[in-house]
Amino acid sequence: MTIEDRDEAYVVTHALAKHTLSKLRDVETEQVAFRKGLVKLGRICGYEIIDGRMGTEYVSLQTPLEETMGEQVKGLDDVVIINVLRAATPFVEGLLKAFPRARQGVISASRDETGRNEDGSFPITVDYVKLPEITEDDTVIVADPMLATGSTMCTVLDHVTENSPEPENFIVLSAVSAPDGLLRVGDQFPDVDLLTVAIDDYLDDDGYIVPGLGDAGDRAFRTQ
């Protein structure tokens, strides 16, 4: 299993995940390759979640030659993936390759870039929320490639947890995270596991992750 506990978060250390993230960081990676890279990274992370958090069970099956025992993953029909629009869309596309039967939710949330609050967070506007029912048997994955200040994610988690029971697994998944965001989300939602591919150095004065990979939404959708 290539998920390591780094105190403030769990980190995916799979070699292919690190390789793919390096391609995403590169300023020379153009739109199509960037979007495909997010899809690929989401798929890798999905497989790592299966390997690290979901158990297996023995089943009896018939091969062309004889009856035998095999193993299957438990809970693949009990997965909820929350897409934080818009940057998470290709990331979630990759997750769906690992969890094709997942129930999906969508939250459109954006931060106000004109100013930060005194605690370093940003004001967040939520334009749209559509979530499936969440049960105690579910593995819930809230996906957003960038966890910077944690302002957006905390707002999203407020909506996800409202009137919902605590699921069996509750994971916030990001490609790149800043220490500030990990601490903010961890303090406000201590029962949620934070899973990321990289913990970067710091946030700049504009609240962007450094070294980061730029604005994931703009790079994926060529809007800047």
Secondary structure, 3 states (H helix, E strand, C coil): CCEEECCCCEEECCHHHHHHHHHHHCCCCCHHHHHHHHHHHHHHHHHHHHHHHCCEEEEEEECCCCEEEEEEECCCCCEEEEEEECCHHHHHHHHHHHCCCCEEEEEEEEECCCCCCCCCCCCEEEEEEECCCCCCCCEEEEECCEECCCHHHHHHHHHHHCCCCCCCEEEEEEEEECHHHHHHHHHHCCCCEEEEEEECCEECCCCCEECCCCCHHHHHHCCC
